[in-house]
Amino acid sequence: TLDVEYDRVSCQYPGKTLLLKVLEDSRYNSYLSMQFLHQAGSYDITAVQVFDDENLEWLPCLRAYGAVWNLSKPPKGPLTVKFLLDGGPCAPAPILVSQWI
């Protein structure tokens, strides 16, 4: 056996802000796949939720791998997305994705 030790490295993206990309394998109203880009700092995104305006509830997304999160049967129309970091109780303001058709 081989013992492996990992260290978290703080990433920096000068001049860039956090970006949420809707991935090409998404299918409007049946499947949503999204990826966070340019995530600076040493924290990990541990939870992502999308707001369902029709039922007035937050829907939890599943982490597919790395910074990619998926949701089956996402709500129709514009999306409001929020996420939680592992570095503390701080939850950033929701992100609005207006068009992802």
N, C-alpha and C positions, 0 to 999 in steps of 0.2 A: 504494500500500500504506500501511497504517497500523500503526505499532508500538504494541503494547499491553503494558503492564507490570502484573503482578498482585502484590499484597502480601497475605501471610497475616495475618489479624487474629485475635488471641487472643480467644476467646469465653468468656464467664462466664455461669453459670446459678446465681445465689445460691439456696441452699436446695434445689437439685435434684441428683440423682445420675444417673449414666449409666443409660439405660434401653434395653432391647432390645425392640423391638416386632415381633411376628410379623404381617406384613401380610395383608390380606384375600384377596389372590390366591393364598395358600398353599393347598395341597391335601395333607391328611395322607397321608404315606407315598409321595407322588409328586413334590411340589414344595414347597420352602420358600423364602419370601421374607421377609427381615427387615431392619429399619432401626434404626440406633443414634440415639437422641435425647439431647439435653442433653450433648453431648460438649464438655467445657470444655477450655481450653488452646489451644495453637497447633499441636498435633500432628494428624496425619492417621492414620486407621486404614488400614493398607496390606495387611493379610491377615486373613482370618477363616476359622476351621476349626470343624467340628462333629465330635464324637467318635462313632464307630460302635462301640458296646459288643459287638456280635456278632462283628466282625472285628478288634477291638482296634486300630483305626487312626483317625487324624485325616483327615477328608475336607475338601479345600479348597473354599471357596465362591468364586463369581465375583462381582465388583463389577458390578452392573447400571448404577448411576449414583449419584453423590453418596454418601450413607451407606447405600444399599440394596444388600444382598448376597443372592445366590440360590444354591440348591443343588438339583439334580435328584436324585431318589431318595434323600431323607434317611433316616437310620435311624429305626426304629420307637421309640415310647415317648418318655420324657423326653430332652431334648437337653442336652448339655454343649457350650458354645461358648467358644472362646478367640480372642483377636485380638492383633495386633501393631501397635505404633505406629511411625511413621517417626522419632520423636524420640530413639530409642535402643533398646538391647537389651531393655528392660523389657517383659515380657509379663504383663499383668494375670492375676489368678486366673480360672479358668474361670467362666462364667455358666451356671447351670442353669435351663433352661426346662422346667418340669414338665408343663404342659398346653398343647398347641397344636392340639388336634383341632378 
